[in-house]
Amino acid sequence: MRRWMILPVLVIALLSSVAIAFAQDTGTTPAAGTVPTLPDVSDNAEATDASMTAAEATQAYVTLDLAAGFPLDPFFVSVNGGGKVDASTLSPECTGMVSSNPVLTLNWSGETDFARIFVYSDHNPSLVVQLPDGSYVCSGDTNAMLFDPQVQLNAPATGTYNVWVGNQDKIGLIPSVLVLTTKQDVSVGGFQLSGLVRRPQMREQLAKAVDTLNLADASAVQSAIETALANAASAQPLTADAALTATTTVTGVLPGFVWPVSPLSPAPVCNGLSNATPALVFSVAEGTEAVRVFAEAASDATLLVILPDGTFACADDSEEGANRNPVVDLTNPVAGNYGVAVGRLSAEAPLDAQVTVTTDTTSAPVLLEPMAPAGASN
């Protein structure tokens, strides 16, 4: 379970990709700096001129102007691979069936050491790139295990590049993602969309539960929490002799993403809907080497640990893809009072949970297995 926040650059890249993949118009070429649009890419449109070779095509489904150092790197766009034209009409080494028109025309400017173009798919795509000098570079399978193709252009020249995505199985269209990058660490073998956007599917009703909350409300709650920590005469002291536990029922709708996140936090943002008061307040003595905090619930929960400086250390899972009960570990924590809150992922029902705080870092929450993917069957 990954619900981390999207970086602004990735938000822009995804919004651009969605708009490119689904927009349609009469086929006019967009002005530089605007989101490009698509002409009709349906099977019927290709069937009207299936005899035309790809080399005769002049209009791409997507036209893109990019300069070296472009900020949306990697740039990716959703496309359909395949078509009714044999890719070998471009060059004998090209494989698969492609559309009559290129899926992408790239107007490139500037200097870079290299550029990679590759296809990310669950199928068997091929890739054809026409260079500014009119020659072609083609790719089928990257290797015997990796069917996605990749083309690397060293010191790409300024000019126009046409790109086709093919289907080596030849029948039908295959959904794919076409990726363009100049980053050394982005390549066809390691690319994962889930590495760019890490949140799972979420219920849209959650937005309704928190739509009345503003940052002023959040600031007031945080101030109240900080005051509670600073003045908590009833804070339970944490010792090596025994763990501290508390039970809580989460009915609140305070969203975790509004809280300031500590550099010590396992997750870059906090998630879930929590109560306005901590489930447990505890004190840590000077010289404590390690503190482990975890929550146990019958359904998915998040964990928010409020530190003495008012920042938060948060977690979703204790083991990525293995245990949905969350854990926060603090190494050499500063002395002071700490608070613990639990978050729920759905505002539709309360969440009962138990919180444990211990100096024993081998202690772990009971196993809450990951949810099966939608549509999975035994």
N, C-alpha and C positions, 0 to 999 in steps of 0.2 A: 504494500500500500504506500503510495507516494503522493503526497498532496502539496509538494513544495510550490512556492509562488513562481510565476513565470517572470523572467527578466524582461524589462521593457523592450530591449532589442528583439528578443524572441517573440514577444507579443506582436510587434510590428511585422516581423517576418511571416508569422502565421496568418495574420490578417491579410497580408498581401497575397499569400499563397491561396487562401480560400477565395479571395476575390478573383484571382486569376483563373482558378480551376473551374469556377462555376458561372462567371459572367459571360454574356453573349451579346454581340451587336452585329451590325451589317458588314463588318470586316474592315473598317477604317483603321489606319495606323495611329496609335495614341501618340500624343505629344510627349516629348521627353519630360520625365519627372512625374508622369501620371501613372495610375494603375492600368496596365494593359488589359485589353478585352479580347474575346474570342469570337471568331465566326462560327458558323454551324459545323460541328465536328461529328455529327451523327453518321451512322453507317449508311443511311440513305443518301446523305450528301456525297459520300465517297463513291457510292455506286453509280452516280450520275456520270462519272468520268473515270472509271476504273482503268481505262486503257492508258491514261496519262502517266508517264514515268515520273518518279519523284524528282528527277533532275530538272524537269520542266516546270516545277512548282515555283512560284515567286512569293506567295503570301503564306506566312506562318500563322498558326492558331494563336501564338503568343509572341509579341515583340517586346524586347527588353533592352534598355540602354543601361550599361554598367561601365564604370571606370575603375581602374586599379585602386584598391583600398576601400572598396564599397563596404558600407557598415553592416549590411544584412548578409554576413558571411558565416555559415553557408546560406546561400539562397536556394530555396526549393519550391517546387510547384507540382501540384497534382495533375497527372496526365493519364490518358489512355494509350497504352502501347498496342501496336498492331494496325492492320488496315488491309487494303486490297491490292497493294502494289508490292512486287518483289523487290527487296532492298538491293539485290544484285544489279538492278537497272542503274544504280548509282556507281557501283564499283564491284568487280567480281568477288572480292573478299567479304563483302557485306552480306549478312544473313538475316533471315526473318522476313516477315511481311510488315510493311509500314504504310502510313497514310499518304495520300497524294501530296499533301502540304506538310512542310516541317511542323513539328509541334512547337518549336521555339526558334525565333530568330534573335540572335544576340548581337547587338552593336557594341563592340568592345573598344575601349580606349585606355591609354596609359600603359605602364610597364610593371610587370610582375615576374618573379622567377618561374612560376608555373601556374597552370589552372587545371583543375580536375573537373570532369563532367562524368557523372555516373547515375545509374538507375537503381532505385531501391524498390524491391518488389517481392511478392510471394510466388511469382511465376517464372517464366523463362524468357526474359526480354533480351533485346539486342539494342545496340546504340550506333548511330551513324552521325558523324559530324563533318559538315562541309566547311573547309577553311576559306579565309578570304581570297586565296589565290585560285579557288575553284576545285582544289583537290579534296579527297575524302579520307577520313580516318574512321575505321570501324572496329567494333568490339562485340564479341559474343559473350561466352562465359569467362569470368575472371580466372577460374580454375575448375577442376573436376568437381569440386564440392560447392563452389560459389557461382551460381548461375547469373548473378547480376553483372552487367558489363560496366567497364570504366575506361575512359580515355584521359590520358594526361597530356597536356599541351605545354611544352617547355618554352618559356619566354614568348607567350602568344602575341602575335602581331596585331596591331590596331586594325580593325575592320569588322566585317559582318560574318557571323558564323550561323549556319543553319543546322538544326539538330532534329533528328528523327528518332523516335523510340519504336522498336519493332517487337514483334512476337515471333519467337523462334518455333513455337508450336503451330504457328501459321493460321490457326482458326480462331476467330473472335478477337475481342479487345480485352486487354489486361490492365487493371488499375495499377498504377505505378507512381513513384515519386521521382522526379528528375531533379538532381542536385548539382549545383555549381559552387565550387569553393576554391580559394587560394590558400587555405590553411593546411599546414603540414600534417596536423593530427586528425584531419577529417578525410576519410577514405571509404570506399565501398564496403570493405570488410568490417569496419568498426562503427559505421553509422547506425544510429538508432534514434528514431523519432522520440521514443520514450526517454532518451537522455536529454532532450531539449525541453520537453514539457512533461513534468513528472507527476502531475495530479491525476487521480483516477476519475472515472465518471462520478458526478455528484448530483444529488437531487436539486432541482431548481427551486423547490419549495423553501430551501434554506434561506434564500435571499429574502423571502417574505418575512421570515422570522426576525431578521436583523435590519430590515430596511429603515427602521426608525432610530437606529443607533447612530450617533455621530461621534466625531473624535472628541468633542467636548465631554460627552457622556463617558467615553473610555478614559479620558484623562481624570475625570472625577473619581471613577472607580479605582484607577491605579493609585491615586493619592490616598484613597481610603485603605487600600491594601498595604501601601508603604507605611502608613500610620499604624495599622494593625501589627505589622511586623516589628516596627520600632518599639512599640509599647506593649508587646505581648508578654505580659508577666506570666501568662499561663503557657508559654511556649514550652513544649516538651523537650528536655535535653536529650540529645542523641549520644549514646555511649556504645562501646564495643560489647557490652554485656547482653543487650537485647535489642531487637528491632522494634521500631515504632509502627503502629498500624492504626488505620481509621477507615470507617466506611462512610460513603457519601452517596446521595442521590442527586444526580445532575438534572436540573430542570431549567437552568439559565440559558440565555441566548446571546451571551457576550462572545463575539467572534474572536478567535485567537490571533488573527492576522493584524489586529490593531496594536498588539503589545510590542514594546521594544525588545529585540532579541539580543541576548548576550553572545559574545564570541565563544563562550563555553557551550553553547547550545548544540546538540547533535543535529538538529534541523535548522535550516536557515530562516524559517518562519514558523510561527505557532498556528495550529489548526484546531478545529472543533469549536463547539459552543459550550461555554462554562458558566458556573455560578459566579456571583459577584464577590463571594467570600471564599477563602481557602478551605479545603477539606481538612487540612492539618497544618499547624504551625510548629516548627521545631527549631532548636538552637544547636549550632555546631561550635564546639570548643576549639580554641587555638591548638594547632598541631595535628588536627585530624587529617589523616592521609587520603582517605577516600570515602565518598558517600554514594550509595546507590539508592535511587528512588524508582519504584515501579508501580503500575496500576494493573488490577485484574478485574475483568468484566466479562459478561456473557456475550457481549457484542462489541464491535469495534469502538475503541476509545482513544483519545489522545491525552498526553500528559504535559502539564505546565508547571514548572518549578520556578517560583519567584525568588530571586536572589536578594541578598541584603541591599544591593545598590538599586533595586527596583527593576532590573532587567529580568528577562525570562530565559530559561533553558527548557526547550520543548522537544518532544519526540512523538512519533506516530507508532512505530513498531520497535520491538526489541531485537528482532532478527528479520532483515529484509526478506520478504517472501516466505518466512517460516513461522513467525509468531506475531500476531497482531496486538498482543498486550505490550504496551510501551515501557521503555526503560530510559532513565537519564542517569548518567554517571558523572560525578564531579570529583576531579582529582585535586588534592591539596586545596580544599575549599576554604575561603576566608571565614574567620569566626563571625558569628552573627545569627540572626533569625532568618529562617527560610519558610516559605509557604508552598503548599502543594495544591493544585487544582486539577480536576479531570474534565476533559471535554468530550462531548458526544457529537456524532456526525449527522444525526438526524434530529430535527426539532419536533418530530411527530410523537416521540415517546420519551419518558424519563429514562435515565441510565443509572443503574446501581453498580457501584464499583468499590473495591477495597484498595487502599493506598498503603504501601509499605516503604519505610525508610530504614536503611541499615548501613553499617560500615563493612558488611561482608559482601564483597563484589562477586562472589560465586553464587550468591542467592539469586534466583530468577523467578519470574512470574510463571504461573501455569500456562500451558500451551493453549493458545487460541488460534486455530489453524486458519490460513488464508481462505478468503472466499473463492469458490470455483468461478472461473470466467463465465460470463453470460453465454448460455447455450450449451455449456459443457454437460456431458452425460457420463454416467458410470459405465 
